[in-house]
């Protein structure tokens, strides 16, 4: 008879024997998964810091240059104008503080360049969020599909092994039962391999999702069955036009091109002299004491046009930015048409199979198992039906996953916006 302490230890042992994944598995939808990934991703902090840094640079770009302080020390010697004999000597020093003043709107240009840097940082953050959201949804559906494929293959394998044991336990005369049992076990091995491969894929996807979510790699989640509808797409011309207006990469390149134009203007205006103005104080002592004070004014004389090289270099960078923008527009337009064609091809394939195909094949596999046990169908038909169920499930899930990935790519090319007609 067991004591209360023995019952307690037995209960604790039973709880410890339950797999950790069964205790901590959490069911989440794709929408919630996307929100978690964006909110908890550690790399997102980098883009937020870039915006803060660009804001500090903008504030600094709008300020005047720091004042310049000049201190001079020396010795003064006075002599007679007629005889040249020394009259007296002493120390001399001078102090001046001048403020450089820039003309030609250079401060405003530098501030405008810094404003574009903030815009670039914000575009980078939005692009990162859109890419992260698309990746989270793609991985989430991949995890759901891998679990579904593993469940289907494992169900078939379990069914075949149970049937093989039943056949062997009957022990009828002749070699046929043993051969049929061996054939069922071989088919079960093939199904178990499919299940193991799907489980491995699910684990790889799960680890990447946990990395994106900033959670421990051992954390387990299960994806709630997502919406399987595939919407109609606008025409390729409309998709390309929307992408040209909304694509994050193109927005960034256009902002960089405009920013480079401002740098060209700034390089040209650097030829305008910088004027420095401020008070000075000069004191000298020899045979007499002399004090001078007033306002000092200094400037550069742009005689040699050294800024021409800087202007040419900035113009070269502007031409390069323009060429990069044109090439990116053509590449993104090609990607839009390519992903749209991929999506429509997968969507047409799925349209040939009604939404109940997977359930119908699952039901047919169950019917085949029952009819084989009754002796109504041969082993070949039974095994073919079981394998057909697994193959059809894999084909439907993979085709839908490819269509969803193409749709997510199109949305990413459209700046993360919905694809509207």
GINORWO-V684800 format. One line per field, one symbol per residue. phi: phi as a letter, one per 20 degrees, with the letter a starting at -180 (. if undefined). psi: psi as a letter, one per 20 degrees, with the letter a starting at -180 (. if undefined). burial: + if it has 16 or more other ideal C-beta (glycine too) atoms within 10 Angstrom, else -. A space follows every 10 residues. Layout:
phi: ???
psi: ???
burial: ???
This chain:
phi: .eefffffff ffffffffgf ffedfdecef fffffffffd ffffffffff ffffffffff feeffffddc cccacdcdcf feemffdaca ebbbcbccdf cddnmfffff ffffffffff ffffffffff ffffffffff ffffffffff ffffffffff ffffffffff lffneggfff ffffffffff ffffffffff ffffffffff ffemdgfffd ccefgefefd ffdfffffff ffffedffff ffffffffff ffffffffff fffeedcrfc bcccbbfcdc ccbrddccbe dfeelfffff ffffffffff ffffffffff ffffffffff ffffffffff ffdffegfff ffffffffff fffenecfff ffffffffff ffffffffff ffffffffff fffemmefed f
psi: pprhgghghh gghghhipqh hhhjpppqrh ghggggghhi phihhghhhh ggghgghggh hjqrqqqppp ppqapppqqp hghjqphrrr qqqqpqpqop pprjkhghgh hhghghhggg hhghghgggg gggghggghg hhgggggggg gghhgggggg hghghgghhh lrqrigghgg gggghghhgg hhggggghgg gggggghggh ghikrqhipp qppqorpjqo rqqrrhgggh gghhhipggh gghghhgghh hhhggghgii hpqpppqrqq pppqpdhrpp pqqbpppqrq omhiliihhg ghghhghghg hghggghhgg ghgghghghg ggghghhggh hiprijgghg hghhhghhgg hhhijhqrhg hghhgghhgg gggggggggh ghghggghgg hghkkjqqoq .
burial: ---------- ---------- -------+-+ -+++-+++-- +--+--+--+ +--+--++-- +--------- -----+-+-- ---------- -+-+-+-+-+ -+-+--+-++ ++++++++++ ++++++++++ -+++++++++ ++++++++++ -++++++-++ +-++--++-- ------+--+ +-+++-++-+ ++-++--++- ++--++-+++ -++-----+- +-+--+---+ --+-----++ -++--+++++ +++++++-++ ++++++++++ ---+-+-+-+ -+-+++---- ---------- ---------+ +--++--+-- +---+--++- -++-++--++ -+++-++--+ --+----+-- ++--+--++- -+----+-+- -++-+++-++ -+++-++-++ ++++++++++ ++++++--+- -
